[in-house]
């Protein structure tokens, strides 16, 4: 049996480096975090050969005193925490005190720093073969510069696992993007092989922040984003969430920060996914840049050496707050509330002003008489239309009859084709200064599928089935909430074999399960009996539903499975109960649908996440036909 002995400082640091220093991006992350903790207003990062040859990080922070330089490269040496109370309420990005020591053990590191009280700067150099620090005078402004050369030069096995130069630099660039998104008050410059890749100035105003977001995440993201800012129970959530129509095939545009620290947390991911549940198409992923501000004492950041994971003291509260905030933000989006995003939905084209179309815009003529008081047969399906109504009653079939009068032998035969028929003028938007509905006025139906509407902004195309499906779905959800979820007893109770933990959980959360419409009794140490299920779900797989609910309770402390399955059923019913293709609608019916869309939550997407409408601006039409060229 070998004797117990202390590890050498170099070996101990190299072991720690295995957790902290995975690749060059890990080094950049630790150095930039140290710079930001030092109060830097400007951080310059220079990379060569993807970070393997050189990583240089310079800041204008407070600097390090000459006497502290050798200690700065020692293990578990830090100026950021001192007592256990400091650890329980960490307010800095780095705090473990092992980053510089670990980096210096696998590279050739030099640190040059100067404080405001020092007349000259000092430099300390350390190589991985021996951990002896060498201090020498140097010329340097107030701040710190850290140079890391020849990463993994003494650990060739680790160097073999590195990817290509381009791949490693992409990781570095992603790291800088996260830091730039977390700190708007600091400027960043990133160079790779003497070429400037990013140059970001400090952003103080909301406009400057949006500009930084657009430069890092793309202009389309900011055009299709909803700004949120909510505060409750000591929590504040603010940032930008993209509309469901701006979804991604991968989760590559998701940034979540807790007190300025970028994290990846299953609780947060579940809350966001739940908020987007019935508005995302298939397996698409939402895009967001969100900032959560909490009391540092209520969150544990000392979970993992990389500090990418946190643990909340009250995870249930945080989860519900994030979900309800995002859910409400997405529900409150209306066509008139977010015109810029609506324009951007038009296949990612640049947004244009909604009003004042220019000299080529048609002159709008006021109508002289009101719509007749006869109710439409379709209005009973849509409900009363709110907002302004078109000023004339006519049908699309009337227009078709007029065209047929010019060319007999084709088209749709209608009762309007009579000897005394006179084509009526088409309803047009009001004059400037008069109020106009966000989705304009319907003018025609295309192929029995789409509604064409006209507004001052341009032409609006609506998928009538998808739009009516969302309207019906939201009404059915409200009706279900008002009448509460009814349960149906099973003729023969369903017996389930579960683990002891699941059985105990079902027994403890009996009241919560009853509220969901599930009556579950524990009849044995590892046996449950399901006696009642929601009436709407009598055709569903009861066993799988119960197991999914218990799995959610174990992982998240709550479950929305019953609600999800119920809403899925309501979505199917709404789909079958909505207006079908080739259903000929009158102009009042189409306008009634448009007004209902303007008053319905999440009307920009159907139940399956597909867009319900799009806008083609007048400027886009002018470009298409080369007007003004």
C-alpha positions in Angstrom: 0.0 0.0 0.0 1.6 3.3 -1.1 2.1 6.0 1.5 -0.1 9.1 1.6 1.8 12.2 0.5 1.1 15.7 -0.6 0.9 16.5 -4.3 3.4 18.9 -5.8 2.1 22.4 -6.5 2.6 21.9 -10.3 0.8 18.5 -10.3 -2.1 19.8 -8.2 -2.5 22.8 -10.5 -2.4 20.6 -13.6 -5.2 18.4 -12.1 -7.2 21.5 -11.4 -6.5 22.7 -15.0 -8.3 19.5 -16.2 -11.5 21.0 -14.9 -10.9 24.7 -15.5 -8.9 24.8 -18.7 -10.6 22.7 -21.3 -9.6 24.7 -24.4 -8.4 28.2 -25.3 -11.9 29.6 -24.9 -11.8 28.5 -21.2 -8.7 30.6 -20.6 -10.3 33.6 -22.3 -13.4 33.3 -20.2 -11.5 33.3 -16.9 -9.2 36.2 -17.9 -12.1 38.3 -19.2 -14.1 37.6 -16.0 -11.2 38.7 -13.9 -10.9 41.9 -15.9 -14.6 42.7 -15.5 -14.4 42.0 -11.7 -11.5 44.5 -11.6 -13.9 47.2 -12.8 -12.6 47.4 -16.4 -14.4 49.7 -18.8 -12.4 48.4 -21.8 -11.2 44.8 -22.5 -8.9 44.0 -25.5 -8.5 40.4 -26.5 -5.8 39.3 -28.9 -5.7 35.7 -30.2 -3.2 33.9 -32.5 -3.7 30.5 -34.0 -7.0 30.0 -32.3 -5.5 30.7 -28.9 -2.9 27.9 -28.9 0.0 30.2 -29.7 -1.1 33.4 -27.9 -3.9 34.7 -25.7 -3.5 38.3 -24.6 -6.1 40.1 -22.5 -5.6 43.7 -21.5 -7.9 45.8 -19.4 -8.0 49.2 -17.7 -9.2 48.0 -14.3 -7.9 48.6 -10.9 -4.7 46.5 -11.4 -2.8 44.3 -8.9 -0.2 45.6 -6.4 3.4 44.5 -6.9 3.4 42.6 -3.5 0.3 40.6 -4.6 1.6 39.5 -8.0 3.3 36.2 -6.8 0.2 35.4 -4.7 -2.1 36.0 -7.6 -0.7 32.9 -9.3 -1.0 30.7 -6.3 -3.8 28.2 -5.8 -6.9 29.3 -4.0 -5.7 32.9 -3.7 -8.3 35.6 -4.4 -9.3 39.1 -3.3 -13.0 38.6 -4.1 -14.1 36.5 -1.0 -12.7 36.3 2.5 -15.3 34.6 4.7 -18.1 32.1 4.4 -20.6 34.9 4.3 -18.9 36.2 1.2 -19.2 32.8 -0.4 -22.9 32.6 0.3 -23.5 35.9 -1.5 -21.0 36.0 -4.3 -21.3 39.1 -6.4 -18.4 38.6 -8.7 -17.9 36.4 -11.8 -14.7 34.7 -10.6 -14.1 33.8 -7.0 -12.6 30.3 -6.7 -9.0 31.5 -6.9 -7.7 28.7 -9.0 -7.9 30.0 -12.6 -4.6 31.8 -12.9 -2.7 29.0 -11.1 -4.3 26.3 -13.4 -3.6 28.3 -16.5 0.0 28.9 -15.6 0.6 25.2 -14.9 -0.1 24.3 -18.6 1.3 27.4 -20.4 3.9 30.1 -20.3 2.1 32.9 -18.5 3.2 36.5 -17.9 1.1 39.0 -15.9 1.8 42.8 -16.1 -0.1 45.1 -13.8 -0.1 48.6 -12.3 -2.4 50.3 -9.8 -3.1 54.0 -9.5 -0.8 54.3 -6.5 2.2 52.7 -8.2 4.7 54.8 -10.2 5.7 51.9 -12.4 4.2 48.5 -13.4 5.5 45.1 -12.5 5.6 41.8 -14.4 5.5 38.3 -13.1 6.3 35.3 -15.3 5.6 31.6 -14.7 6.2 28.6 -16.8 4.5 25.3 -16.4 7.7 23.2 -15.7 8.4 25.0 -12.5 6.0 27.2 -10.6 8.6 29.8 -9.4 7.4 33.3 -10.1 9.9 35.8 -11.5 9.1 39.5 -10.9 10.6 42.3 -13.0 9.7 46.0 -13.6 7.8 46.9 -16.8 6.1 49.8 -18.6 2.3 49.6 -18.5 -0.7 51.9 -17.9 -3.1 51.5 -15.0 -4.7 48.1 -15.5 -3.6 44.5 -16.2 -2.3 42.5 -19.2 -2.2 38.7 -19.1 -0.3 36.8 -21.8 -0.7 33.1 -22.2 1.6 31.5 -24.7 2.0 27.9 -25.9 -1.1 26.5 -24.3 -0.7 22.8 -23.2 3.0 22.8 -24.3 3.8 20.5 -21.3 0.7 18.3 -21.7 0.8 17.0 -25.2 -2.1 14.6 -24.6 -4.4 17.6 -23.9 -3.2 19.4 -27.0 -4.2 16.4 -29.2 -7.8 16.9 -28.2 -7.9 20.4 -29.6 -9.8 21.0 -32.8 -8.8 23.1 -35.8 -7.8 26.7 -35.5 -11.1 27.9 -36.9 -13.1 25.8 -34.5 -11.2 26.9 -31.5 -11.5 30.5 -32.4 -15.3 30.1 -32.9 -15.4 29.0 -29.3 -13.4 32.0 -28.3 -15.7 34.3 -30.2 -18.8 32.7 -28.6 -17.2 33.3 -25.2 -16.6 37.0 -26.0 -20.2 37.3 -27.3 -21.5 36.1 -24.0 -19.4 38.5 -22.0 -20.3 41.4 -24.2 -24.0 40.6 -23.8 -23.6 40.4 -20.0 -21.9 43.7 -19.6 -23.2 46.6 -21.7 -21.1 49.1 -19.7 -17.8 47.7 -20.9 -16.2 47.9 -24.4 -14.7 44.9 -26.1 -12.2 44.4 -28.9 -11.4 41.0 -30.3 -8.5 40.4 -32.7 -7.5 37.1 -34.4 -4.2 36.9 -36.2 -3.8 40.7 -36.2 -7.3 41.1 -37.7 -10.1 42.9 -35.8 -13.2 40.7 -35.5 -15.2 42.6 -32.9 -15.1 46.2 -31.8 -17.8 47.1 -29.3 -18.2 50.4 -27.5 -19.8 50.7 -24.1 -23.6 50.8 -24.4 -25.5 52.9 -21.9 -28.7 54.0 -23.7 -31.5 51.5 -24.7 -30.7 52.3 -28.4 -27.0 51.5 -27.9 -27.9 48.2 -26.2 -30.2 47.2 -29.1 -27.4 48.0 -31.5 -25.0 45.8 -29.5 -27.6 43.0 -29.5 -28.1 43.3 -33.3 -24.4 43.2 -33.9 -23.9 40.1 -31.8 -27.2 38.3 -32.5 -28.2 39.6 -35.9 -30.6 42.4 -37.0 -33.4 40.0 -37.7 -33.4 38.9 -34.0 -33.8 42.5 -32.7 -36.5 43.2 -35.4 -38.5 40.2 -34.2 -37.9 40.6 -30.5 -40.3 41.6 -27.7 -38.7 43.8 -25.0 -39.7 42.6 -21.5 -39.1 44.1 -18.0 -40.9 42.5 -15.1 -40.3 42.6 -11.4 -42.0 40.7 -8.6 -41.1 39.0 -5.3 -37.6 40.4 -5.3 -36.9 39.0 -8.8 -36.4 41.1 -12.0 -36.5 39.7 -15.5 -35.6 41.9 -18.4 -34.3 41.5 -21.9 -35.4 40.4 -25.4 -37.5 37.4 -26.4 -38.0 36.6 -30.1 -41.4 36.0 -31.6 -42.3 32.4 -32.2 -42.2 33.0 -36.0 -38.4 33.7 -35.5 -37.6 30.2 -34.2 -34.4 28.3 -34.8 -33.6 24.8 -35.8 -31.0 24.7 -33.0 -30.7 26.2 -29.6 -27.8 28.5 -30.7 -29.4 31.8 -29.9 -30.3 31.4 -26.2 -28.5 33.5 -23.6 -29.6 33.6 -20.0 -27.8 35.6 -17.3 -28.2 35.5 -13.6 -26.7 38.6 -12.0 -24.5 39.1 -15.0 -23.3 35.4 -15.1 -24.2 33.4 -18.2 -25.7 30.0 -17.1 -27.2 26.8 -18.6 -29.8 25.6 -16.2 -32.5 22.9 -16.7 -35.0 24.8 -14.6 -34.7 27.9 -16.7 -34.8 25.9 -19.9 -38.0 24.1 -18.8 -39.7 27.4 -17.9 -38.9 28.9 -21.3 -39.9 25.8 -23.2 -43.2 25.8 -21.3 -43.9 29.4 -22.2 -43.4 28.7 -25.9 -45.2 25.4 -25.7 -48.2 26.0 -28.0 -46.7 28.5 -30.4 -43.6 26.8 -31.7 -43.6 24.7 -34.9 -42.5 21.1 -34.5 -39.0 20.9 -32.9 -38.1 24.5 -33.3 -36.2 26.4 -30.6 -36.9 29.9 -29.3 -34.4 32.7 -29.3 -33.9 35.0 -26.4 -31.4 37.2 -24.4 -32.7 37.4 -20.9 -31.3 38.8 -17.6 -32.5 37.6 -14.2 -31.6 39.8 -11.2 -31.9 38.1 -7.8 -30.5 38.5 -4.3 -27.0 36.9 -4.5 -27.8 35.2 -1.1 -30.7 33.2 -2.7 -28.6 31.6 -5.5 -25.6 29.2 -5.1 -23.0 29.8 -7.9 -20.4 27.4 -6.3 -21.8 24.3 -8.0 -19.3 23.6 -10.8 -15.7 24.9 -11.4 -16.8 26.4 -14.8 -19.5 28.4 -12.9 -22.0 27.7 -15.7 -24.5 26.1 -13.3 -26.3 27.7 -10.4 -28.8 26.4 -7.8 -31.7 28.6 -6.7 -32.8 28.5 -3.1 -36.5 28.7 -4.2 -36.5 27.1 -7.6 -40.3 26.9 -7.8 -40.6 30.6 -7.4 -38.0 31.4 -10.1 -39.5 28.9 -12.5 -43.0 30.3 -12.1 -41.8 33.9 -12.4 -39.9 33.2 -15.6 -42.8 31.2 -17.1 -45.5 33.7 -16.3 -43.5 36.7 -17.5 -42.6 35.1 -20.8 -46.1 33.7 -21.3 -47.7 37.0 -20.7 -45.2 38.9 -22.9 -45.9 36.5 -25.8 -49.6 36.7 -25.3 -49.7 40.5 -25.2 -48.2 40.9 -28.7 -50.7 42.4 -31.1 -50.3 43.5 -34.7 -50.5 47.1 -33.6 -48.1 46.7 -30.7 -45.2 45.3 -32.7 -45.3 46.5 -36.2 -41.5 46.3 -36.6 -41.6 42.6 -35.8 -44.5 42.1 -38.1 -42.7 43.6 -41.0 -39.6 41.5 -40.2 -41.8 38.4 -40.3 -42.2 39.0 -44.0 -39.4 36.6 -44.8 -36.8 38.6 -42.9 -37.0 41.7 -45.0 -36.0 45.1 -43.7 -38.8 46.9 -41.9 -40.3 50.1 -43.4 -42.3 52.9 -41.9 -46.0 52.0 -41.4 -47.4 55.3 -42.5 -46.5 57.9 -45.1 -46.0 55.6 -48.0 -44.6 58.3 -50.3 -45.7 60.0 -53.5 -46.6 56.7 -55.2 -49.1 55.7 -52.6 -52.7 55.6 -53.8 -55.1 58.3 -52.7 -57.7 56.9 -50.3 -61.3 57.9 -50.8 -63.8 58.1 -48.0 -67.0 56.0 -48.2 -70.3 57.7 -48.3 -72.6 55.1 -46.7 -72.5 52.5 -43.9 -72.7 48.8 -43.9 -76.2 47.3 -43.8 -77.5 45.9 -40.6 -78.0 42.3 -41.8 -75.8 40.0 -39.7 -73.5 37.6 -41.5 -73.9 33.9 -41.1 -70.3 33.7 -40.4 -70.4 36.2 -37.6 -71.9 33.7 -35.3 -68.8 31.6 -35.7 -66.4 34.5 -35.2 -68.3 36.6 -32.7 -68.9 40.3 -32.8 -66.1 42.1 -34.6 -64.6 44.9 -32.7 -63.1 48.1 -34.2 -64.0 49.8 -37.5 -65.9 48.0 -40.1 -65.7 48.4 -43.9 -67.9 51.1 -45.2 -69.7 49.1 -47.9 -71.3 45.7 -48.1 -70.3 43.6 -51.0 -69.1 40.1 -51.8 -66.1 38.7 -53.6 -68.6 36.9 -55.8 -69.9 40.3 -57.0 -66.4 41.1 -58.3 -66.2 37.7 -60.0 -69.6 38.2 -61.6 -68.4 41.5 -63.0 -65.4 39.8 -64.6 -67.6 37.0 -65.9 -69.8 39.6 -67.6 -66.8 40.5 -69.7 -66.0 37.0 -70.6 -68.9 34.5 -70.4 -68.1 30.9 -70.1 -65.9 30.7 -67.0 -65.7 31.8 -63.4 -68.2 31.3 -60.6 -71.9 31.6 -61.3 -73.7 33.6 -58.5 -77.1 35.2 -57.9 -75.5 38.6 -58.2 -75.2 38.2 -62.0 -78.3 40.0 -63.0 -79.3 42.5 -65.5 -79.3 45.4 -63.1 -75.9 44.5 -61.5 -73.5 47.3 -61.1 -70.0 46.7 -59.7 -69.5 48.3 -56.4 -66.4 50.2 -55.4 -63.9 48.3 -53.3 -63.6 49.2 -49.6 -60.4 51.1 -49.1 -58.5 52.2 -46.0 -59.5 55.6 -44.5 -57.7 58.8 -45.2 -54.7 60.0 -43.3 -55.6 61.1 -39.9 -58.4 58.6 -39.5 -57.9 55.5 -37.4 -57.1 52.3 -39.2 -57.1 48.7 -37.9 -53.7 47.2 -37.6 -54.5 44.5 -40.2 -56.3 46.8 -42.5 -59.4 46.0 -44.5 -60.1 42.8 -46.5 -60.4 43.3 -50.3 -60.4 39.7 -51.7 -60.0 36.0 -51.1 -57.2 34.1 -52.9 -57.8 30.5 -53.9 -60.1 30.0 -51.0 -57.1 29.9 -48.7 -55.8 33.4 -48.1 -57.3 36.7 -47.3 -55.9 39.7 -49.0 -56.1 42.9 -46.9 -55.0 46.4 -47.6 -53.5 49.0 -45.3 -51.4 52.1 -45.5 -48.3 49.9 -44.9 -49.0 47.7 -47.9 -50.6 44.3 -48.5 -51.4 41.9 -45.7 -51.9 38.2 -46.5 -53.7 36.1 -43.9 -54.0 32.3 -43.8 -57.7 32.2 -42.8 -57.6 28.6 -41.5 -54.6 29.1 -39.4 -55.9 32.4 -38.0 -59.3 31.0 -37.2 -57.7 28.0 -35.6 -55.8 30.2 -33.2 -58.9 32.2 -32.4 -61.0 29.1 -31.7 -58.2 27.5 -29.7 -57.8 30.6 -27.3 -61.6 30.7 -26.8 -61.8 27.1 -25.9 -58.9 27.5 -23.4 -60.8 30.4 -21.8 -64.0 28.4 -21.6 -62.2 25.5 -20.0 -60.7 27.7 -17.4 -64.0 29.3 -16.6 -65.8 26.0 -16.2 -62.9 24.3 -14.4 -61.4 20.9 -15.2 -64.0 18.1 -14.7 -63.1 14.6 -13.7 -64.5 11.3 -14.8 -64.4 8.2 -12.5 -63.0 5.1 -14.1 -65.3 2.1 -14.2 -62.3 -0.2 -13.4 -59.4 1.6 -11.5 -56.1 1.4 -13.2 -53.3 -0.2 -11.2 -49.7 1.0 -11.8 -46.5 -0.5 -10.6 -44.1 2.3 -9.6 -41.1 2.9 -7.4 -41.4 3.7 -3.8 -40.3 7.2 -4.4 -43.0 7.7 -7.0 -45.6 6.1 -4.8 -44.6 8.4 -1.9 -44.7 11.4 -4.1 -48.2 10.6 -5.4 -49.4 10.3 -1.8 -47.8 13.6 -0.8 -49.1 15.5 -3.7 -52.6 14.1 -3.7 -54.3 17.4 -3.5 -52.3 18.9 -6.4 -53.1 15.8 -8.5 -56.8 16.1 -7.6 -56.6 19.8 -8.8 -55.3 18.4 -12.1 -58.3 16.1 -12.4 -56.3 13.0 -11.3 -57.4 10.9 -8.3 -54.6 8.6 -7.4 -54.4 6.4 -4.3 -51.5 4.4 -2.9 -52.6 0.9 -2.4 -49.2 -0.7 -1.7 -45.5 0.2 -1.2 -45.0 0.2 -4.9 -48.5 0.3 -6.3 -50.9 3.1 -7.3 -54.5 3.1 -8.3 -55.8 5.7 -10.7 -59.5 6.2 -10.0 -60.4 9.5 -11.8 -59.0 11.2 -14.9 -59.9 14.5 -16.6 -63.1 14.0 -18.7 -61.5 15.5 -21.7 -58.7 12.9 -21.6 -60.7 9.8 -21.4 -59.3 8.6 -24.7 -55.7 9.3 -23.8 -53.0 6.9 -22.6 -53.7 7.1 -18.8 -50.7 5.1 -17.7 -48.2 7.1 -19.7 -49.9 10.4 -18.6 -49.6 9.5 -14.9 -46.0 8.4 -15.2 -45.1 11.6 -17.1 -46.8 13.7 -14.3 -44.8 11.8 -11.6 -41.6 12.3 -13.5 -42.2 16.0 -13.7 -42.9 16.2 -10.0 -39.6 14.5 -9.3 -37.6 16.7 -11.5 -39.3 20.1 -11.3 -41.6 19.9 -8.2 -44.6 20.5 -10.4 -46.2 19.2 -13.5 -48.1 20.7 -16.4 -48.5 17.4 -18.3 -52.3 17.4 -17.9 -52.6 20.9 -19.1 -50.3 20.2 -22.0 -52.3 17.1 -23.1 -55.5 19.0 -22.6 -54.4 21.9 -24.7 -53.2 19.5 -27.3 -56.7 18.0 -27.5 -58.2 21.4 -27.6 -55.8 22.3 -30.4 -57.0 19.3 -32.4 -60.6 20.2 -31.8 -60.0 23.8 -32.8 -58.3 22.6 -36.0 -61.2 20.5 -37.0 -63.7 23.2 -36.0 -62.1 26.1 -37.9 -63.0 27.4 -41.3 -61.7 25.1 -44.1 -60.0 25.9 -47.4 -62.2 26.7 -50.3 -64.8 28.2 -48.0 -66.0 31.3 -49.8 -66.2 34.2 -47.3 -67.8 37.6 -47.8 -66.0 40.8 -47.2 -67.7 41.4 -43.8 -66.8 37.9 -42.8 -63.2 38.4 -43.7 -63.1 41.7 -41.8 -64.7 40.1 -38.8 -61.9 37.5 -38.8 -59.3 40.3 -39.0 -60.8 42.2 -36.1 -60.9 39.0 -34.0 -57.2 38.4 -34.8 -56.4 41.8 -33.5 -58.1 41.0 -30.2 -56.8 37.5 -29.7 -53.6 36.5 -27.9 -50.8 34.9 -29.9 -52.8 35.5 -33.1 -49.5 35.7 -35.0 -49.1 31.9 -34.9 -51.5 29.0 -35.2 -51.6 26.2 -32.7 -48.8 24.4 -34.4 -46.5 27.5 -34.6 -47.0 28.4 -38.2 -47.4 32.1 -39.0 -50.9 33.3 -39.6 -50.2 36.5 -41.5 -47.5 38.4 -43.2 -47.0 41.9 -44.6 -45.6 43.0 -47.9 -44.8 46.7 -47.6 -45.3 49.2 -50.4 -41.5 49.8 -50.7 -41.0 46.0 -51.2 -43.7 46.1 -54.0 -42.0 49.1 -55.5 -38.7 47.3 -55.6 -40.4 44.3 -57.1 -41.8 46.3 -60.0 -38.7 48.7 -60.2 -40.9 51.8 -59.4 -38.9 54.9 -58.9 -35.8 53.5 -60.5 
